[in-house]
Amino acid sequence: MTDAPIKGPASYFPAIEKKYGRPIAEWQRIVRAHLPAKHMELVAMLKNDHGMGRGHANALVAHTLAANAT
């Protein structure tokens, strides 16, 4: 039996780690440090302060905020 492919925002994580050189846990700490900022404010912070692309930033923020909501 094979593992099911990763879907949703987490599917971007390997590419984010490779391209930006930090583990996802570190990116999540950065996002959480800027709370209670809104979703798009967090995306803008990652883009402006860390040079992250919109898709990667959006996926990281969405996943982090969803994990915080549970």
MDTraj code that builds the backbone (N, CA, C; nanometers):
import mdtraj as md
import numpy as np

residues = "MET THR ASP ALA PRO ILE LYS GLY PRO ALA SER TYR PHE PRO ALA ILE GLU LYS LYS TYR GLY ARG PRO ILE ALA GLU TRP GLN ARG ILE VAL ARG ALA HIS LEU PRO ALA LYS HIS MET GLU LEU VAL ALA MET LEU LYS ASN ASP HIS GLY MET GLY ARG GLY HIS ALA ASN ALA LEU VAL ALA HIS THR LEU ALA ALA ASN ALA THR".split()
xyz = np.array([
    [0.0836, -0.1177, 0.0000],
    [0.0000, 0.0000, 0.0000],
    [0.0882, 0.1242, 0.0000],
    [0.0542, 0.2247, -0.0801],
    [0.1329, 0.3471, -0.0861],
    [0.0688, 0.4551, -0.0009],
    [0.1520, 0.5473, 0.0423],
    [0.1000, 0.6609, 0.1180],
    [0.0227, 0.7526, 0.0240],
    [-0.0858, 0.8085, 0.0744],
    [-0.1641, 0.9028, -0.0042],
    [-0.0829, 1.0310, -0.0216],
    [-0.0941, 1.0948, -0.1369],
    [-0.0203, 1.2204, -0.1564],
    [-0.0695, 1.3281, -0.0594],
    [0.0226, 1.4135, -0.0194],
    [-0.0126, 1.5246, 0.0696],
    [-0.0927, 1.6250, -0.0112],
    [-0.2017, 1.6720, 0.0460],
    [-0.2881, 1.7676, -0.0215],
    [-0.2962, 1.8958, 0.0602],
    [-0.3470, 1.9988, -0.0022],
    [-0.3684, 2.1247, 0.0658],
    [-0.2387, 2.2015, 0.0875],
    [-0.2410, 2.2967, 0.1804],
    [-0.1243, 2.3823, 0.2026],
    [0.0038, 2.3058, 0.2341],
    [-0.0068, 2.1948, 0.3050],
    [0.1129, 2.1188, 0.3431],
    [0.1869, 2.0625, 0.2222],
    [0.1204, 2.0537, 0.1086],
    [0.1882, 2.0030, -0.0108],
    [0.2996, 2.0971, -0.0572],
    [0.2955, 2.2214, -0.0141],
    [0.3984, 2.3189, -0.0489],
    [0.5209, 2.3105, 0.0420],
    [0.5111, 2.2433, 0.1548],
    [0.6162, 2.2493, 0.2563],
    [0.7530, 2.2035, 0.2081],
    [0.7653, 2.0926, 0.1360],
    [0.8999, 2.0550, 0.0894],
    [0.9637, 2.1631, 0.0016],
    [0.8863, 2.2243, -0.0846],
    [0.9389, 2.3294, -0.1716],
    [0.9764, 2.4538, -0.0915],
    [0.8969, 2.4869, 0.0094],
    [0.9264, 2.6033, 0.0941],
    [1.0580, 2.5817, 0.1679],
    [1.0743, 2.4647, 0.2269],
    [1.1979, 2.4361, 0.3006],
    [1.3190, 2.4418, 0.2071],
    [1.3056, 2.3856, 0.0888],
    [1.4167, 2.3824, -0.0058],
    [1.4513, 2.5227, -0.0559],
    [1.3502, 2.5986, -0.0934],
    [1.3741, 2.7291, -0.1544],
    [1.4213, 2.8338, -0.0545],
    [1.3661, 2.8318, 0.0682],
    [1.3954, 2.9385, 0.1638],
    [1.4881, 2.8955, 0.2772],
    [1.5278, 2.7683, 0.2794],
    [1.6329, 2.7218, 0.3681],
    [1.6024, 2.7139, 0.5161],
    [1.4761, 2.7127, 0.5521],
    [1.4371, 2.6995, 0.6932],
    [1.3313, 2.5914, 0.7063],
    [1.3312, 2.5207, 0.8188],
    [1.2258, 2.4205, 0.8387],
    [1.0899, 2.4877, 0.8601],
    [0.9853, 2.4150, 0.8292],
    [0.8489, 2.4678, 0.8420],
    [0.8201, 2.5129, 0.9846],
    [0.8683, 2.4398, 1.0834],
    [0.8445, 2.4782, 1.2235],
    [0.8979, 2.6184, 1.2516],
    [1.0096, 2.6524, 1.1925],
    [1.0658, 2.7872, 1.2119],
    [0.9779, 2.8927, 1.1446],
    [0.9316, 2.8641, 1.0241],
    [0.8407, 2.9575, 0.9563],
    [0.7127, 2.9759, 1.0368],
    [0.6621, 2.8669, 1.0936],
    [0.5399, 2.8770, 1.1737],
    [0.5630, 2.9626, 1.2979],
    [0.6806, 2.9524, 1.3591],
    [0.7117, 3.0377, 1.4748],
    [0.7133, 3.1849, 1.4329],
    [0.7667, 3.2136, 1.3150],
    [0.7692, 3.3515, 1.2652],
    [0.6271, 3.4030, 1.2462],
    [0.5424, 3.3211, 1.1859],
    [0.4023, 3.3611, 1.1643],
    [0.3339, 3.3846, 1.2981],
    [0.3481, 3.2906, 1.3910],
    [0.2818, 3.3032, 1.5213],
    [0.3314, 3.4237, 1.6001],
    [0.4560, 3.4616, 1.5806],
    [0.5116, 3.5773, 1.6509],
    [0.4444, 3.7078, 1.6072],
    [0.3804, 3.7063, 1.4905],
    [0.3149, 3.8266, 1.4386],
    [0.1635, 3.8265, 1.4630],
    [0.1137, 3.7253, 1.5311],
    [-0.0296, 3.7238, 1.5630],
    [-0.0578, 3.8310, 1.6669],
    [-0.1724, 3.8939, 1.6644],
    [-0.2966, 3.8549, 1.5971],
    [-0.3177, 3.9183, 1.4601],
    [-0.2127, 3.9391, 1.3840],
    [-0.2283, 3.9952, 1.2496],
    [-0.3237, 3.9088, 1.1666],
    [-0.3866, 3.9707, 1.0696],
    [-0.4792, 3.8996, 0.9816],
    [-0.4022, 3.8213, 0.8759],
    [-0.4736, 3.7279, 0.8138],
    [-0.4144, 3.6375, 0.7150],
    [-0.3311, 3.7125, 0.6111],
    [-0.3902, 3.8082, 0.5431],
    [-0.3195, 3.8764, 0.4347],
    [-0.2067, 3.9647, 0.4869],
    [-0.2169, 4.0129, 0.6101],
    [-0.1056, 4.0873, 0.6703],
    [0.0134, 3.9938, 0.6926],
    [-0.0145, 3.8715, 0.7327],
    [0.0913, 3.7727, 0.7534],
    [0.1551, 3.7320, 0.6213],
    [0.0736, 3.7158, 0.5192],
    [0.1257, 3.6847, 0.3860],
    [0.2170, 3.7986, 0.3389],
    [0.1722, 3.9217, 0.3561],
    [0.2525, 4.0375, 0.3154],
    [0.3838, 4.0431, 0.3924],
    [0.3813, 4.0105, 0.5218],
    [0.5025, 4.0109, 0.6031],
    [0.6027, 3.9092, 0.5491],
    [0.5573, 3.7895, 0.5181],
    [0.6469, 3.6867, 0.4656],
    [0.7045, 3.7289, 0.3300],
    [0.6220, 3.7900, 0.2475],
    [0.6683, 3.8360, 0.1171],
    [0.7692, 3.9491, 0.1315],
    [0.7355, 4.0494, 0.2096],
    [0.8181, 4.1699, 0.2199],
    [0.9444, 4.1493, 0.3027],
    [0.9314, 4.0801, 0.4149],
    [1.0443, 4.0655, 0.5074],
    [1.1338, 3.9469, 0.4746],
    [1.0793, 3.8456, 0.4056],
    [1.1542, 3.7223, 0.3845],
    [1.1641, 3.6809, 0.2382],
    [1.1079, 3.7610, 0.1478],
    [1.1186, 3.7329, 0.0055],
    [1.0427, 3.6100, -0.0409],
    [0.9428, 3.5689, 0.0352],
    [0.8666, 3.4493, 0.0018],
    [0.7636, 3.4824, -0.1062],
    [0.7414, 3.3898, -0.1961],
    [0.6392, 3.4070, -0.2981],
    [0.4997, 3.4009, -0.2384],
    [0.4035, 3.4592, -0.3090],
    [0.2671, 3.4671, -0.2575],
    [0.2064, 3.3299, -0.2298],
    [0.2231, 3.2361, -0.3208],
    [0.1646, 3.1032, -0.3030],
    [0.2216, 3.0310, -0.1822],
    [0.3527, 3.0363, -0.1661],
    [0.4162, 2.9722, -0.0513],
    [0.3744, 3.0400, 0.0784],
    [0.3745, 3.1732, 0.0778],
    [0.3360, 3.2469, 0.1979],
    [0.1905, 3.2175, 0.2355],
    [0.1030, 3.2165, 0.1376],
    [-0.0385, 3.1900, 0.1631],
    [-0.0586, 3.0495, 0.2195],
    [0.0088, 2.9516, 0.1637],
    [-0.0044, 2.8137, 0.2116],
    [0.0458, 2.8012, 0.3548],
    [0.1589, 2.8628, 0.3844],
    [0.2162, 2.8559, 0.5182],
    [0.1256, 2.9228, 0.6212],
    [0.0748, 3.0398, 0.5879],
    [-0.0145, 3.1119, 0.6796],
    [-0.1445, 3.0338, 0.6991],
    [-0.2038, 2.9851, 0.5924],
    [-0.3294, 2.9101, 0.6031],
    [-0.3130, 2.7881, 0.6926],
    [-0.2061, 2.7141, 0.6726],
    [-0.1832, 2.5933, 0.7531],
    [-0.1575, 2.6284, 0.8991],
    [-0.0794, 2.7316, 0.9227],
    [-0.0463, 2.7727, 1.0597],
    [-0.1695, 2.8217, 1.1334],
    [-0.2498, 2.9040, 1.0691],
    [-0.3706, 2.9543, 1.1339],
    [-0.4720, 2.8436, 1.1589],
    [-0.4828, 2.7495, 1.0669],
    [-0.5744, 2.6364, 1.0864],
    [-0.5304, 2.5515, 1.2052],
    [-0.4005, 2.5325, 1.2204],
    [-0.3495, 2.4536, 1.3337],
    [-0.3738, 2.5268, 1.4649],
    [-0.3646, 2.6584, 1.4639],
    [-0.3898, 2.7374, 1.5854],
    [-0.5367, 2.7358, 1.6242],
    [-0.6248, 2.7168, 1.5276],
    [-0.7688, 2.7204, 1.5537],
    [-0.8184, 2.5943, 1.6223],
    [-0.7402, 2.4875, 1.6211],
    [-0.7866, 2.3623, 1.6814],
    [-0.7441, 2.3503, 1.8239],
])
top = md.Topology()
chain = top.add_chain()
for i, resn in enumerate(residues, 1):
    res = top.add_residue(resn, chain, resSeq=i)
    for name in ("N", "CA", "C"):
        top.add_atom(name, md.element.get_by_symbol(name[0]), res)
traj = md.Trajectory(xyz[None], top)
